[in-house]
Each structure stands twice: as structure tokens, then as C-alpha cells.
Amino acid sequence: MAETNTPQPQDAAGECLLYHEYMTRVFVADAKSAERTALRLLILDLKMEVVGEAADWATTLAQAPVSRTEMLLIDWDLLPNSPTTALDELRKACPAALVIVLISYLDACQQAALSAGADAFITKGELPERVAERLRAVAASVLIV
């Protein structure tokens, strides 16, 4: 199960559906092309839709809001010097999207990702099956409004 820090909207009209009942829209932001490609293939295999990709923070902030994404996969190393400020800015631009931070190693980054406002984190070194399991778990909590 994915580590989560997902805010629960108290007055939102809608219901949570299992991810397989409709297509979850995912935006991928990672500086490394090979990692974006691997994530794209995994997302498509999960019957989710990749609605955009970015290799830098400025492109992420410009394109993610117009993509109507429901889930953002953001590489921790892509975030500017103040991750909390960056994720706050991203949440203002995409208030309904779940934010998943991709980290390269476990230690202080795990807690920092959640403390900075991420809904979940995924370690890049995990097996594809484990990444898929975590994406399914987070996608299951996407709210339909």
C-alpha cells in the first residue's frame, strides 16, 4: 500500500471510484527521458492515461494545470531548492490532483517528500510490480467531482 498523506475534502460532491472504472489522467515530470519512458509504459499498462510530460520544473508548472491531470508524478530532484514552496505552488495550479513524489533513495527524502505536501512517494529503485501496486493504490483514491 502506498504511503499517503492525502487531504480528504470534507464538502466535495462526488465519489471515489476504483481506478479501473475510468481512466486516471497522469502527468509525469522527470528530468531523465528513460525514466519518463519507463513510467509512461507502466502507466499505460495500468490502463491510465498520460496527459503530459515535462523534463523541468518550469514546464511542469506551465503544462500540468492545462492537462487537467488527476495525478502528478514528480521527481524529487526536479523540485527547486524549496520543495515545500514548489509543491504549494503546484497544488494551487492543480488543486484537485494527487501529488506523488518519486525519490531515488530512502532516508530523509521520504519524510521530506511527505512533509513538503506530497500525497505519496515512490522509490525509483522499486520493482515495476511494486510501482504499479503503489500507483493503483493512489489512483483508487482519485475523487470524481
N, C-alpha and C positions, 0 to 999 in steps of 0.2 A: 504494500500500500504506500502511496506517495506521502512524504512528509508535507503537511499542509498548514497554512496559516490563512485560509480563505475567509474573507469577510462574508458574513451572511446578511444579505439585505432583509430588513425586517418588514418593510412595507411594499416590497416589489410584487407586482402582479405577475404571475407566471408559475411555471412548474419546472422541476428538474427532470430531464429525460436521460435515459441511458444514451451514451454516445452513438450507439449503433442505430438508434431510432431516427436519427437525422445526421447530416454531415457537419461535424465540427470544423469551423474555419480557423486555420492556424497560420500565424506569421512567424517566420524563422529569421533570427538575427544572429549571425556568427561570422567572424572575420575570415574564417577558413572555408574556402569553397568546397573542399572534400567533406567537411563536417556538415555543411548545409545540404549537400547532395545526399549523404547518408541519412540525415534526418528527414529529408523530403521523401525518400523511398520508404522509410519506416512509417511516416505519417500516411502516405498513400496506401500502404499495405493495411493500415488500420481503418481504411475507408473514411479518412478525414481529408479535408481539402486544404492545400497550401495556397493561401491567398496573397502571399508576398514574401519576399526575402530581402535581407539587407546585409551588407558586409561592414557597415559602420553605424555609429550611433546617430549621426545627423540624418541619414537615410531612414533609419528605423523610426525616428520621431516624425519625419515627413510622410512616410508611406503607411505606417501601421494604422493611423486613425482613418484614412480613406479606404482601407481594405475591409473595414467592418469585421475585423478579426474577433474571435471569441476566446482565443488562446494565443499568448505570445511566448515563444521560446527564445530567451535572450542569453547569450554567452556572457558570463560574469566578467570576463576580460574585455568585453566590448563597452561596458559601462564606464562613464567618465570617472574622474577622481572622487566624486561624492556619489556613491551608489544610491544612497537614500534620496537625495535630491533628484537624481536621474529617474529613479523608479516613481517618485512622486509626480514628476513631470509627465512620465509615460501614463500613469494612472489617470491624470487629468485629461490627457489626449484620448485615452481609450478606457473610460471608466467601467465599462461592462466586461472587459476582457480579463481573463485569468492570466497571471504572470508566472511563468516557470523559468527559473534561472538555471542555466547549465554551468556546472562547475567542473574544473579539471581535477581537483583533488579535495578530499575531505579533511577538514580541520576547522580553522576559524571561518573559512569561506562559507561553510554550511550554515552556521549560526548567523553570519553577516548577511547572507542572502535573505534569510527569513526576517531578520531584524530590519533590513532595508526595505521591506514591503513585498517581497516575493510571495506568491501563494504556495509555491512548491519549489523544489530543486531536483535536478537530476545530475548525477555524476557522469561525466563523459566517458569514463572508463568502464561503465557497466555494460553487460552483455545486451545485445539488441532486444532479447526477450524481456529483460528487466526494464529497459527503457519503455518498451511497448506497454508493459504492465502499469508503469507509473503514468504514462500518457492516458491510458484507458481510465485509470482511477480519477485523474484530474478532469478529463473530459466528461465523466459521469456527473460532475457537479456543475456543468455549464447550465446557466439559468436561461430559460426561454421566456422572453417578456412579450 
